[in-house]
Amino acid sequence: MENGVVLAFDFGGSKVGIAIADLKGARLAEATTATQPSRGARWNFVQAIETARKLMGTMPGTTELAAVGASTFGIPTERGVLLSPAIPGWDRLELRRELVKALDCPFVRVRTDVKSAAEAEARSGALVDADPGLYLNLGTGLAVGIVSRGEVIDGANGAAGEIGYNLRQVVDLESTGHGNARLESVVSGMALAAAGGRATGAELVAADVFAGEAGNDGLAVVLDEFLRELSFHLVNLVITLNPTRVAVGGGIVRSWARIEPALRRALQTFVPFPPELVPGAYPFDAALVGAISLGLSEAHVPLRARAGPDDHLRRNQHVTST
């Protein structure tokens, strides 16, 4: 396919990143569209598809769509995307089949966004030769990708590294298992924005909390508490996994100068064998880089192996059958 391209999506809770790359991985075009969670899964999916079609329309007329790669929040399965509360109805969206149908392309591969990001860092980024390596994603939500011998560990249900569901303290065992018992309720972009809003009475995003800290004692306290809790759980995780390197990515890494000292101090003080601590090589779009790689891997599947969408789905290891 001489004029073939791959189309990549990074479906996030607040935005969808979209890119077109040639079959060597070079980006040819990209776009971003904001999500509106209150409008539900179908509306947001359609908006992303329409943006992708417009982007494809900028390509030469001879361009052919060879494959599609998609990263998504939650755990993609054949029947929906599990653990995906950010957009109502996303849990019922059969994402791969919907992409096949909407783009008229049977060669589609999907994976959880943080695992795609971790794979991008392991293949060509900050976790190259890190064994084990740990990718910490500080974005709208909270999760990690665990790299062993160059491969990202999926887990039995595709949910390895979903630390946003970790309990915070012993008393949480008496809770119902939802809400504030989860780590993500205090350590995530959403949680930081909410805490900043409570401290100021204003509607904020996470970046506003960092930007406003210098002139607001309340926001300074919010950030200190955020970093203390994050450091506590990162220390325990690092002791468990004993990684050689921790790479940190996600939108919050724009404030690396504020985040890094607290994390480094905790790791150096409490971990028997402290790992390297570095920002990701693709700090803000690793999941999109990973989605491009998914599309490339699908585009390069030998033609004789392409028996059709259903056979492909069964051999697609990045879609769990849970």
Salt bridges, closest charged atoms under 4 A:
GLU30 OE1 - ARG27 NH1 3.21
ASP91 OD1 - ARG92 NH1 3.71
GLU98 OE2 - ARG42 NH2 2.92
GLU119 OE1 - ARG111 NH1 2.21
GLU119 OE2 - ARG123 NH2 3.27
GLU151 OE2 - ARG123 NH2 3.60
ASP154 OD1 - ARG111 NH2 2.98
GLU213 OE2 - ARG258 NH2 2.66
ASP224 OD1 - ARG258 NH2 2.80
GLU225 OE2 - ARG228 NH1 2.84
GLU229 OE2 - ARG168 NE 2.90
GLU229 OE2 - HIS233 NE2 3.32
GLU260 OE2 - ARG264 NE 2.25
GLU276 OE2 - ARG245 NE 3.15
ASP285 OD2 - ARG27 NH2 2.69
GLU298 OE1 - ARG109 NH2 2.78
GLU298 OE2 - HIS312 ND1 2.91
GLU298 OE2 - ARG315 NH2 3.90
ASP310 OD1 - ARG97 NH1 3.43
ASP311 OD1 - ARG314 NH2 2.13
